[in-house]
Amino acid sequence: MSGQERKAKGSDLFVAALENEGVDRIFGIPGEENLDLVESLRTSKIELVLTRHEQAAAFMAATHGRLTGRPGVCLSTLGPGALNLSTGAAYAHLGAMPMILITGQKPIMSSRQARFQIVDVVATMKPLTKLSRQIISASSIPTVVRDAFRVAMEERPGPVHLELPEDIAGDEVPAVPVIPVHPIEIPVAHRAALDRAAEMILAARRPLVMMGAATSRPRSTHGIASFVRRTGIPFFTTQMGKGTVPGGTNLYMGTAALSERDYVHDAIDAADLIVAIGHDPIEKPPFIMGPSGPKVIHVSYTPASVELVYFPDAEVVGDVGPSLELLADRLEGKLPQAAALLPLREGILTHIADRATEARWPPTPQRIVHDIRQVIPENGIVALDNGMYKIWFARNYRTRVANTLLLDNALATMGAGLPSAMMAAMLYPERRVLAVAGDGGFMMNSQEMETAVRLKLNLVVLVLEDNAYGMIRWKQAVDHFADYGMTFGNPDFVLYAKAYGAKGHRIESIDSFGPTLDAAFKEGGVHLVVIPIDYSENVRVLVDELRAHEKAKA
C-alpha cells in the first residue's frame, strides 16, 4: 500500500502469532465473539477442529501438550463456553500439560448488550492456570501470545488463558511483526547438589529409584534410561511415570498403584534410600514418607513441594536428563550394592500377574488388562478415563515406551479418556490407539464419537460395563455403607456406536475379546467395543489379600 502504513486486524495478528508458534490445530466451539478469529483461521494454515463440547476440546489440547511438549490450543466463546473449558484447564494444570486456552468476550470499549452472558472468566481461570489475562490492545497481541507460549512450556508446564474481546479482535492497527521463537535451555543441577546426592547413594545399602510424573516429559526419557542402565539400581514407577524406562528391563520392580501395603511396597519398605526422579506431589502418593522410612533424594526440574507425606533429605534440581547423566558419571561402577533389592522382584511381579489369564465370565480386570496388552504393540497408546480399572492398569499393564499409557493420577477426572485417545490418534495415525472408559465416564463425553468419525480417525473405544459408578460403589462397600445411589442404566452401546457412524461390538465370551480388538484395529475407522467386567476382585485382591500380606510381614 504505497504511501500508507499497512494495517492488520487484531485477529489476523493473533493467528499469525499462533502460526509463528507452530500451531497446526485448534480445538473448540466458537461463538459470535470469535467470528473475526474464525475468519482469520479460515485463510490460515491452522485447522479448526470442531468438537461437540468445550470440555473435550480442552482435554484434547492438554493431551497434545502432554504428548509433544508443545502447547495444544483450544477455543471457546465467552461465559458458558469458557466455563466449560475449566475442567480441562484444571486437568492440564494438575497434570503439568502445556496448553493455551483462548476465550472470547463482548467488546470492552463499548457494549450494547449490557452484561448479557458476561462472566469474569479471567478471574475464574486464575487459580486453574499459570497465567490468565485479557488482551486490551491489538498491537500487543504478538507479544502476549509469545509470552503465553513461553509461560505454558516453562517448568512446571501448564495451561495459560488468553481472553480476546470481540472489538480487539476486529480492530485494525498498524501491522506488528511476530516475536521470534528462541529455545530456552534449563540449567543442569549444581555440582554441590550432585556431589551430595552421589555421596548418599554410594553410602546406601539398599537403594531404589522411583520414576514420577515429570519423567514422562518428552525431553526427559533418554537421560533417565541411561541413569538406570549405568547404575544398575532397581526402579519402580508412579502411575504417571510408567514407561519412562523400558518396562521389560530386569530392573523394573512394579508400579505404585496404591499408596501403601501393595506388593511393590515390599521393596519400598526395605529400601534405605529412594532416588525420587520427577516426583510431583500432585499425584496420589506412591508411598507415605515417615520418620523411620528410607531417606529420599528429590531429582526434578523444580524444587520439592514439601508435604506431610513427602519431605526429601536432599534435592537435585535442574534439567533432569543431563543432570542424571552427570550423577551417573559419579556412580557408574562404584555401586556393588545397587541390586540389593532385586531378589524381591520376582515375587512382586508374580503376585501382580496372579489370575491374569483366568477364564471366568464376566472377566476380571486382570484378564482384561492382560488381553489388551497382547494386542497393543510397544508403541501403541492406551488412554484411560477415570475409574476402578485405572488401578488395575497401573499395577498390571507393562509399558515399554513413555506416554503409551495415558493415565491421569492428578485431577483424575472422568470424561477425559475418549478425547485424550482422539488426540493421540490424530498425532500418531500409524499407531494403535485404544480408549478405555467405564460406562459412567464414557457417557460424560460420548458425543465426541461423532467428532472421531467426522475426523476419520483410526480408534478403538473400549467401554467396561458394570452399570454403576464402580469405584465409588466399591469404596462405599469397603467402608461398610449400604449400596445406595451408584447404579444406573445404559443405552445399547452397539446401536449407540452405529448411530454415530462407528462400528459397534458386544463381547459375549472372553475368548472373543482379544480377537475382536485385533480385528477392529486391522479394519481401521472408529470402533466401540463393550464388555462387562467383574469387580469382585477389588475386594479379594486390593483389600483381603493385601491385608493378609501385611499381617504376614508383621
N, C-alpha and C positions, 0 to 999 in steps of 0.2 A: 504494500500500500504506500505509494510514493508520497512523500511529504507528510505522511500521517503516522502516528505511533500505532503499531499493531496492537489490537485488543484481543482479549481472550475471556471467555466466560468462566466463572468460578468452577463449574462442573467439569469443564474441559481441563482446567489446571489440575483438578483433583484426579481425573482419570489418567492424565499424563504422569502424575506423580506415582500413581499405582503401577503403571506400566514400567516406570523407572525402577520400581522395587521388584520387578519380575513377576507381578501378579498375573496369572492367566485365567483365573476363575473367581467369581464372586457368587456366594450362595445366599439366597434370601427371597423375600417377598417385598417388592416396592409398594409405595403408596403415592398419593398425589404430591406429597412434599419431596419425593425423589425424582420427579419426572425429568427435570433438567439432567440429573445424573444418569438416568436411564438412557436418555437421548445421547449423551456423550459416550456411554458404554456401547451403544448400538454401532457407532462408527469406529470403535477401538478394536484392539486385538484381544480384549478381555471378554470371556464368555460369561454371560449372566445365567446362572443355573437356578431356575425357579424351583423352590421347594413347596411343600404343602403346609408347612408350619415353620415359623421362625425358629423355634427351638431346634428343629432338625438342622436348619441352616447353620446354627451356631455349633452344634455338635460336629458337623462336617468340617467347618472351618478350624475348630480346635484340633480335630484329628489330623488335618493337613499339617498343622504346626507340630503335632506330636511325631508324625512320621518323617517329615522333611527337615525340621528345624527352622523352616521359614514360615512366617505368619500366614495362616489362612484368613480369608476375608469374608465377612457376612454382612448383610444389608437388611434393614427394615425401615419402615416408616416411623412416625412418632408414636407416642402414647402406648396403645395396646400392643402394637407390633414390636416396639422397642422393649417393652416389659417381657414379651415372650422370649427375648434373647437372654434374659437374666440367668436362667438356669445354665445355659451354655457358657455364659461368662464365668459363673462360679465353677463349672466343670473344668474350664481352662485355667482358672486362677489357682484352684487347689491342685490340679494335675500338672502345673508348670508347662502349659502348652501355649506357644506364641500365637496370638490371634488379634485381628483388627475387627472391631465392631463399628459399623457405620449406621447411624440413625438419622432420620430426617427430623425437621422441626418446622413449625409455622414461621413466617417471616418475623425477624426480630426488630426490624426498623419500624414497621407498622403492620398491623393485622386487622382485617375486617371481620374476624371470627371470634373475637374476644378470647376466652380461654378454652374453647371447644377442643377436646382431646389432648390438651396440654398437661403433661406431667413433667416434673423436673427430672428428666432422665439422666442428666449429668450427675446430679447428686445421688440418684438411685444407683448408678453404676460405680460410684467411687469406691465403696467397700468391696466390690466384686472384681475390680480391675487394678492394674498397676498405675493407670492414668486415665482420667476421664475429663474431656474438655470440649467446649463448644467453640466452633470456628466463627470468628466475628468479623473476619476480613478476607475477601477473596485473594488479595495479594499475599496473604500469609500461608496459603494452602500448601505450596511446595515444602516450606519449612516445617509446617505442622505435621504433614504426612511423613516426611523423612524422620522426624523425631519420634513419631508414633512407632514406626517400624524398629527404630533403634531401641527404644524402651521395651518393646514387646520381646525382642530377642536377647536382651541383656540378661545375665543371670541374676536372679532366678527368672526364667521366661514366664510369660503370661499374657493376658488379654489387655488391649488398650481400646478405649471407646472414643470415637470422634462423632460429635453431633454437627451435621451440616444443614443449617437452616435454609429454607427454600429461597429466600431472597439473596443469600450469599452464593448459593449455587448458580443462580441466574444472573448475578451481577457481572457486568463486563468491565474489565480493568486492563491496564497496560500489561502485556504478556510478561510473565515472570518465569525464568528458567527453572528447571528442576534442580534439586540438590544432588550432586554426585554421590553415589553409594561407595563407601570405602570399608574394607574389612577392619574389624576391631578384635585384636587378639586378647585373650585372657592371660594374665601373667601366671607363671608357674609358682608353685609353693616356695616359701622362703627356705633357704638352706638350713637354718637352725631348726625349723619345724620338721624337715625331712630327717635330719640327724637324730632328733628326739624320737621320732616315730621308729626309725631303724633300730635305735637302742632298745626300745620297748619290745619290738618284735624279736630281736636277737635274744633277749632275755626270757621270752615266753617259752613255756614247756609244751603248751597245747594251744597253738594259735588257730584261729578260724577267721575266714574272710566272709563278710556279708555284702551282697550287691543290692543296693537300694534303688529307688525310683530314678534318681538322677543319672544312674549308669546307662539308662536307655536313651539318653541324648544321642542323636546320630553322630555327633563329633567324638563320642567317648570310647566306643567299643574296642578299637584296636589296642590302645594302651592298657585297658583293663584286662583283656585276654592275655596280653603279653606278661602282665604282672603275675597272674595266676600261674602261667606256664613257667616263668623263670623262678618263682619262689617255691612252687610245689605245695602251697598251703591249701587245704580243702576249703570249699566255699559253699554257702547257701545263699538263697535269694529271698528278697521280699516279694510280694505279689507283683508289684510293678517293675521289679528288677529282673524278671525272668528273661532268659535268652541272651543276656549280655556277655556271658561266657558260654561257649557251646555246651548245651545240656547233656551231650553224650560223653563229655570228658569224665575220666575216672576220678576226678576231684569233686564232682557235684554231690552235695550231701542232702539236697532237698530244698523245698520252698516253705517258708513260714506262712502257712495259710491261716493259722491261729496265732494268738499272742503267747500262749504257753501250753505246756503239757502234751503237745503233739510229739511224734517220734523224732522230728528234726531237733526238738529241744533237748534230746539226749546229748547231742553234740554241743549245742549252745550252753547247756548247764555244765558240761565237762570242760569247756574252754576256759583258759585263764586270761586270754586276750582275744578280743574281736576287733578286726580292722573293718569298720563300717564304711564302705565306699558308696558315696552318693545317697546316703540315707536322708530321707525327707520326713520329718515327723508328721506331715500331713497324712501319711499312710497310717492305717491302723497298726499299732506297734507290732513288729515281728517278734520281739521279746521284751520282757519287762526288766529294766535295769534295777538293781538293788545294791545296797552297801556291801553285800557279801558275794556279789556276782563277779564276772570277769571284768578286767579293765577294757576300756573301749577307746580306739583311736578313730576320730572322725576325719574322713577324707572326702572332700567335696569342693564344689565351685564356690560355695559360700560358707561362712562360719556356722557352727551348730546353733540350732534353736534349742535352748535348754528347756527341757520339760520334766515333769515328775518322773517319767519313765525313760528319759534319755538325757544323760549329763556326762559327756565324754571326758576322758582324762587327758587327752591331747588332740590337737587339730592340725591337719594338713590341708590348707586352703589354697586353691588355685586351679588352673586348668587340669582336670582330672587325669586325662590320658598321659600327657607329658610329665606331670608330677609323679605318677605311678612308675613311669619309666625310670625317673631319677631315683625313686625309692627302691626299685628293683636292683638298680646298679649297686646300692649299698648292701643288698641282702643276698643276691644270687650266689649260690654255692656255699653259703655260710649258715644254713638252717638244717642241721641234721634232725631236728625235732619237728620239722614242718608238717610231716604226715602223721603226727601222733594220734590225731582223732580219726584217721582214715579207717581203722578197723570197725568203726561204728556204722560205716556207710552201707554195707550190705544189709544189715538188719533194718536200718531205717527205710531203705528203698523197697525191701521185700515186704515190710508191713504195709507200706503205701500202696503197693501193687496188689494186695490181697483181694481176691474175688473179682479181679478186673475182667475176667472172661466168663463169669458166671452167666448161665443162660436163662435165668428166671424172666418171667413176664408179668407185669411191666418191668423194664430193665432198671438196673441200679445206676446211679450216677457214674460209678467206676466203669461200668461196661460201656456207657455212652461215651465217656471220655476216651476210653481205650479204642473204640471203633472209629472215632473221629480221627485220632492220631494216625490210624492206619491209612486213611485216605487223603490226609493233608501232607504234602511234601514239606521238606525242611523250610523252604522259604514261603510256604503258604501261610495265610493270615486268618486267625480266628478272632473275631471281635465279639466280646461278651457284653450282654446287657448286665443288669444287676439282679442277683437273686441267689438262692441257696446253692445252685450249681457252681457259682463262682468259686466257692471254697474247694470243691472237688476238682475243678480245672487247675486251680492254683497248686493243689497238692499233687495231682496225678498227671497233668499234661506236661510232657517233657518238651522244652523248647531248645532249639539249636541255633537260632538267629534272633537278634534283638528285634523287638517290636513285631513279633509274629503271634503273640497272644495279647491282644489289646484289652486289657483288664483295668477297670477303674477301681482303685482302692483308696481314693481320696474323697471326692464328693460322693462316689458310689450311688449315682443316680440311676433310676430306671428310665428307660426310653432312649438311651444313647446307643444301644448295640447296633440297631439297623442303620442309622445314619453314619456311624463310625465305619461299619463294613462297606457302605456305599462309597465313602471317601477312599478307603483302601482299594476298592475295585477300580475306581477312576484313576488312581495314581499308578496302580500295578495291574493293568489289564491282562498281563501274561501269567499272573499267579492265581492259584486257587484262593478264593476268599469266602469264608463262612461266617455268617452272623448267627449267634446263639442267644436266644432270649426265652425267658419264661413266658407263659401265656399272659401274665399280668403286664410285664414290661413291654412285650411286643405290641400290645394294643395301645400303648401310650403314644407311639409314633408309627403305627402300622400304615397310615395313609401314605407314607413315603414309598410304599411298594409301587405306587403309580409313578413316582419320580424315578425309581430304579428302572422300571420298564421303559419309560419315556427316554431315558438316557442310554438304553440298550446295554445295560451293564451285564457282565457275567458274574452272577452272585447266587449263592445258595443260602437260604434263611431257614434255620432250624428252630422250631418252636417246641419247647418242652412243656407238655400239658399236664397240669395237676389240678386245674380249676380252682386255684387258690393263690393268695399271696403267700407262697410256700415258706419263705424264710421267716416271716413274722409268725406264721402259724406254728412253725417248729419252735421258735423262741417261746411262744405262748404255752406250748405243751411242756417244754423243758422247765419253765418257771411255775408249772402246776396251775396255770389258769385254765378255765373252761374253753373249749373250742368254740369261738364266737367271733363273727364279724370278718372272716378272712376268705370266705368262699364265694364263687361267682359262676356264671355260665359262660360259655364261649360260642362264637359262631362256628359254622362248619369251615374250618381253615382251608380245606381243599377248594371249596367253592369260593371262599374269600379270595384266595390267590388268583383263581381263574377270572374273577370279576375285575381284577386289575390288569389282566392280560398276562399273568405269570402262570407257571405250571405248578400244580398242587399235588402232593403225595402224602398219604397217610400210611405210617408204618404199622403193620399188623403182627409182625414177629421180629425178634431181634436178629435173626439170620438174614433178614432182608434189609436191615438198616444200612450197613456199610455199602453193599452193592447199590442201593438206591442213591446214596450220596455220591458215589463214584460216577454213576450213570448221569446224574444231574450235572456234575462238573463237566463231563465229557460232552454233553449235549450243548451246554452254553445257555445263555439267557438267564432269566430270573426264575428261580425255583423256590417254593416253600415246602418244607418237609416237616410234618408234625408227628411227634412220638410221645406217648405217655411216659411218665417217669415215676419210679417208686422211691420215695424219700424216707422209707423206714430205716435206711442205712444211716441217716443222720443221727438217730438215737443210738443205734448199735455201735457205730464206729466213733462218732465225734463226742459221744457222751459216755456210754457204758464201757467201751473198750479202752478209751484213753484214761478214764477214771481208774480202771483196773491196772492199767500200765503205770499210772502214777503211784498207786499203792504198792505195786511190786518193786518200784525203785526206792521207796521209803525205807 
